[in-house]
Amino acid sequence: MPKRSDSAGWRTLAVLLNAGVTFHSGCCDGPGWRPRSPREVRERLAAAAGTGVPLSVALTTVDVDELRSWRHTAR
């Protein structure tokens, strides 16, 4: 959870929650990677634009290039 004064962190968290991203830990590995800044959110949304990848998947994908490659295969 972001610090109370971290407005960028709270905006990022709001985007994640609105997209349906959860933070439940499955086991020992925890919930997985999540973006921590608005810049990381924007990168993933831009890379996933037009691919048909659900927002929750785009926002939890570590490698932005992986999202861009889906654009070429998701036809």
N, CA and C of each residue as an Amber inpcrd file, in Angstrom:
protein
   225
   0.8420000  -1.1600000   0.0000000   0.0000000   0.0000000   0.0000000
   0.8970000   1.2360000   0.0000000   0.5550000   2.2290000  -0.8340000
   1.3790000   3.4390000  -0.8850000   1.3060000   4.2270000   0.4230000
   2.3220000   5.0290000   0.6510000   2.2910000   5.9350000   1.7910000
   1.1630000   6.9400000   1.5820000   0.6670000   7.4690000   2.6530000
  -0.4480000   8.4120000   2.5880000  -0.1420000   9.5940000   1.6730000
   1.0860000  10.0610000   1.6660000   1.4610000  11.2290000   0.8760000
   1.8430000  10.9130000  -0.5720000   1.8450000   9.6540000  -0.9630000
   2.2630000   9.2310000  -2.3050000   1.0710000   9.2640000  -3.2580000
   0.7720000  10.4430000  -3.7980000  -0.4140000  10.5760000  -4.6560000
  -0.2690000   9.7760000  -5.9510000   0.9250000   9.6900000  -6.5180000
   1.1360000   8.8940000  -7.7350000   0.9030000   7.4160000  -7.4440000
   1.3470000   6.9490000  -6.3010000   1.1220000   5.5580000  -5.9160000
  -0.3520000   5.2490000  -5.7530000  -1.0980000   6.1850000  -5.1760000
  -2.5420000   5.9810000  -5.0040000  -3.2700000   5.9990000  -6.3430000
  -2.8330000   6.8610000  -7.2770000  -3.4450000   6.8540000  -8.6170000
  -3.1890000   5.5230000  -9.3030000  -1.9710000   5.0180000  -9.1620000
  -1.6230000   3.7240000  -9.7530000  -2.4890000   2.6200000  -9.1590000
  -2.6310000   2.6180000  -7.8550000  -3.4660000   1.6160000  -7.1940000
  -4.9070000   1.7120000  -7.6600000  -5.4240000   2.9160000  -7.8330000
  -6.8040000   3.0910000  -8.3010000  -6.9940000   2.5020000  -9.6980000
  -6.0230000   2.7230000 -10.5870000  -6.1100000   2.1530000 -11.9370000
  -6.1400000   0.6350000 -11.8640000  -5.2690000   0.0580000 -11.0490000
  -5.2070000  -1.3990000 -10.9190000  -6.5240000  -1.9610000 -10.3950000
  -7.0500000  -1.3700000  -9.3570000  -8.3030000  -1.8710000  -8.7760000
  -9.4630000  -1.7060000  -9.7430000  -9.5270000  -0.5850000 -10.4590000
 -10.5940000  -0.3810000 -11.4360000 -10.5130000  -1.3470000 -12.6060000
  -9.3170000  -1.8370000 -12.9000000  -9.1310000  -2.8150000 -13.9820000
  -9.4000000  -4.2420000 -13.5120000  -9.6540000  -4.4090000 -12.2180000
  -9.9460000  -5.7440000 -11.6990000  -8.7290000  -6.5230000 -11.2380000
  -7.5950000  -5.8570000 -11.1110000  -6.3820000  -6.5160000 -10.6340000
  -6.5130000  -6.7310000  -9.1310000  -6.2250000  -7.9400000  -8.6990000
  -6.3080000  -8.2590000  -7.2760000  -4.9100000  -8.4430000  -6.6960000
  -4.8570000  -8.5220000  -5.4000000  -3.5760000  -8.6490000  -4.7170000
  -3.5420000  -9.8700000  -3.8130000  -4.3630000 -10.8570000  -4.0970000
  -4.3800000 -12.0830000  -3.3070000  -3.1070000 -12.8670000  -3.5720000
  -2.5140000 -13.3750000  -2.5270000  -1.3340000 -14.2130000  -2.7370000
  -1.7950000 -15.6510000  -2.9350000  -1.2910000 -16.2650000  -3.9890000
  -1.6680000 -17.6290000  -4.3020000  -0.9670000 -18.6370000  -3.4080000
   0.2290000 -18.3420000  -3.0470000   1.0230000 -19.2310000  -2.2040000
   2.2560000 -18.4750000  -1.7560000   3.3640000 -19.0900000  -1.9360000
   4.6270000 -18.5210000  -1.4670000   5.1110000 -17.3690000  -2.3370000
   4.7120000 -17.3330000  -3.5940000   5.2110000 -16.3230000  -4.5220000
   4.5270000 -14.9750000  -4.3780000   3.4460000 -14.8860000  -3.6480000
   2.7100000 -13.6350000  -3.5100000   1.8400000 -13.3690000  -4.7190000
   1.3360000 -12.1500000  -4.8530000   0.3840000 -11.8440000  -5.9160000
   1.0150000 -11.6320000  -7.2820000   2.3250000 -11.6080000  -7.3660000
   2.9810000 -11.3810000  -8.6510000   3.3420000  -9.9230000  -8.8390000
   3.8820000  -9.6170000 -10.0000000   4.3480000  -8.2670000 -10.2800000
   3.1620000  -7.3310000 -10.4790000   3.2710000  -6.1140000  -9.9830000
   2.2820000  -5.0640000 -10.1790000   3.0310000  -3.7620000 -10.4510000
   2.5090000  -2.9030000 -11.3400000   3.1600000  -1.6110000 -11.5750000
   3.0950000  -0.7530000 -10.3220000   4.1380000   0.0390000 -10.1080000
   4.2050000   0.8750000  -8.9080000   4.1690000   2.3640000  -9.2200000
   4.1000000   2.7100000 -10.5050000   4.0800000   4.1300000 -10.8640000
   3.1360000   4.3570000 -12.0440000   2.6430000   5.5800000 -12.1830000
   1.8030000   5.8880000 -13.3510000   2.5370000   5.6450000 -14.6670000
   3.8600000   5.8720000 -14.6920000   4.6340000   5.6200000 -15.9050000
   4.5550000   4.1580000 -16.3150000   4.6960000   3.2430000 -15.3580000
   4.6080000   1.8100000 -15.6650000   3.2080000   1.4420000 -16.1390000
   2.1880000   2.0720000 -15.5850000   0.8120000   1.8300000 -16.0380000
   0.6590000   2.2960000 -17.4860000   1.1020000   3.5250000 -17.7720000
   0.9810000   4.0690000 -19.1310000   1.7240000   3.2130000 -20.1500000
   2.9190000   2.7370000 -19.8070000   3.6930000   1.8860000 -20.7230000
   2.9140000   0.6280000 -21.0940000   2.3230000  -0.0040000 -20.1060000
   1.6040000  -1.2490000 -20.3570000   0.3130000  -1.0190000 -21.1330000
  -0.3890000   0.0490000 -20.8190000  -1.6210000   0.3510000 -21.5430000
  -1.3320000   0.7170000 -22.9920000  -0.2690000   1.4690000 -23.2210000
   0.1040000   1.8310000 -24.5890000   0.5440000   0.6050000 -25.3770000
   1.3040000  -0.2670000 -24.7580000   1.7930000  -1.4690000 -25.4420000
   0.6510000  -2.4210000 -25.7650000  -0.3780000  -2.4470000 -24.9270000
  -1.4870000  -3.3790000 -25.1270000  -2.5950000  -2.8100000 -25.9990000
  -2.5370000  -1.5160000 -26.3140000  -3.5940000  -0.8830000 -27.1070000
  -3.7820000  -1.6100000 -28.4360000  -5.0190000  -1.9620000 -28.7110000
  -5.3500000  -2.6170000 -29.9760000  -5.0450000  -4.1030000 -30.0390000
  -4.5940000  -4.7050000 -28.9650000  -4.2590000  -6.1260000 -28.9990000
  -5.4180000  -7.0030000 -28.5490000  -6.3640000  -6.4300000 -27.8110000
  -7.4430000  -7.2330000 -27.2470000  -7.0720000  -7.8930000 -25.9320000
  -5.8700000  -7.6060000 -25.4400000  -5.4370000  -8.1480000 -24.1540000
  -6.2260000  -7.4420000 -23.0620000  -6.8460000  -8.1940000 -22.1400000
  -7.5880000  -7.5530000 -21.0440000  -6.6800000  -6.6350000 -20.2300000
  -7.2530000  -5.5340000 -19.7320000  -6.4720000  -4.5780000 -18.9530000
  -5.7970000  -5.2330000 -17.7660000  -6.4930000  -6.1430000 -17.0980000
  -5.9040000  -6.7840000 -15.9200000  -4.6630000  -7.5860000 -16.2890000
  -4.6530000  -8.1710000 -17.4680000  -3.4810000  -8.9240000 -17.9280000
  -2.3700000  -7.9580000 -18.3390000  -2.7330000  -6.9090000 -19.0740000
  -1.7310000  -5.9350000 -19.5160000  -1.0440000  -5.2840000 -18.3250000
  -1.8060000  -4.9800000 -17.2840000  -1.2440000  -4.2860000 -16.1330000
  -0.4180000  -5.1860000 -15.2310000  -0.4980000  -6.4780000 -15.4100000
   0.2840000  -7.3900000 -14.5810000   1.3680000  -8.1180000 -15.3720000
   1.6210000  -7.6630000 -16.5920000   2.6750000  -8.2320000 -17.4190000
   3.9590000  -7.4430000 -17.2000000   4.9920000  -8.1270000 -16.7810000
   6.2550000  -7.4660000 -16.4600000   6.9090000  -6.9040000 -17.7090000
   6.9690000  -7.6800000 -18.7670000   7.7150000  -7.3270000 -19.9720000
   6.8090000  -6.6100000 -20.9760000   7.0450000  -5.3290000 -21.1700000
   6.2460000  -4.5310000 -22.1010000   6.3880000  -5.0660000 -23.5240000
   7.5680000  -5.5460000 -23.8820000   7.7730000  -6.0980000 -25.2190000
   6.9000000  -7.3160000 -25.4640000   6.6120000  -8.0720000 -24.4220000
   5.7130000  -9.2220000 -24.5590000   4.3250000  -8.7560000 -24.9930000
   3.8530000  -7.6620000 -24.4400000   2.5520000  -7.1180000 -24.8400000
   2.5780000  -6.6670000 -26.2920000   3.6610000  -6.0420000 -26.7020000
   3.7700000  -5.5930000 -28.0940000   3.7780000  -6.7710000 -29.0580000
   4.3680000  -7.8870000 -28.6500000   4.4060000  -9.0570000 -29.5360000
   3.0190000  -9.6690000 -29.6850000   2.1520000  -9.5070000 -28.7000000
   0.7890000 -10.0220000 -28.8080000   0.0020000  -9.2880000 -29.8860000
   0.3970000  -8.0540000 -30.1700000  -0.2800000  -7.2840000 -31.2060000
  -0.1640000  -7.9840000 -32.5500000   0.9940000  -8.5910000 -32.7910000
   1.2340000  -9.2500000 -34.0690000   0.5760000 -10.6240000 -34.1530000
   0.3410000 -11.2580000 -33.0130000  -0.2320000 -12.6060000 -33.0360000
  -1.7190000 -12.6200000 -32.7310000  -2.2690000 -11.5430000 -32.2110000
  -3.6750000 -11.5250000 -31.7850000  -4.5660000 -10.9990000 -32.9070000
  -4.6140000 -11.7080000 -34.0010000  -5.4760000 -11.2810000 -35.1140000
  -6.5400000 -12.2670000 -35.3780000
